[in-house]
Amino acid sequence: MAQLAIWSAARREWLNCSPDEITWLDRQLLSEGKDTTLHRSPRCPGLRYVHYRWELFSRDTTHRVYLAPYPGGSGVDPQSVRTTARHVLPMAPERYETVPVRLEAGQWLISVGKWILPLCVDVPSPRRGQPTVPISGGQARTQEGARAAGQGSPDSPPLADAVTRVRAFFDRNSTARLAIAYLYQDFILGAVAPQAVPMMDVAIALDLSGDGAVSDYKKELQRRIWNEQRHQRELPEFLLANGLIGPADLDQAKKLAVENERTGRTETARKRLRYRPKK
């Protein structure tokens, strides 16, 4: 029977998973209960042994789950896992779970939100090694750890009422919500190595006043979440992790873009925004 082991950052050792029960990748296992954006079982990803194989599935409605081969070394972070992901499990519909992914033998990294979980399938104990170099507190390397090491933007946590502030902004400004959903559609769809849509393309598709409008929306969101700029990379992750944008918003934005194309507003916007007469 294939064996599956996961790395416990808290105990600093490999733990064997029982084939007779589900191993839930919940808030406690991934963050020792610290990250409240993660779910508890059974509303989270899990590992189970079914039909003589180990598989990864997800019932998480707010996070995508990325599965990537462990490349070796200690320079791993959530973004590198997403970039090299072999499989991406989308956010699950309410009361359902995603199509499971069969785990092949070898060393793997799972990313949920800003957390990484190393695991090994059928790899003998002496060859497992330690996929990540624990940072202060024994945690696996996360985006926060990378920032502490001098990478990325400063480690400024979101404001306590950030979710409420953003939701209030979107409730009052549906155009901003649709523009941001259209901007970050790769992230919503769970694309590998997602990229934001060019702001000018967003402005033309949704018939906005210009790409500056999209930029202003991003600045306002960062102000409401962190009370500062410099959080370009963290912005889509925060919005997705807290359910502030999602597939329904993207669907509405795309329908608006199609309607604008049908009625000629897209062409008008294209001419207006890209062929402005010089003053």
Helices and strands as residue ranges (DSSP letters): E 4-8, E 13-16, E 23-24, H 27-31, E 45-50, E 53-58, E 65-69, H 78-83, E 87-89, E 101-102, E 106-112, E 115-121, H 125-128, G 136-138, H 143-148, H 162-172, H 174-183, H 185-188, H 199-206, H 211-226, H 234-241, H 247-263, H 265-274
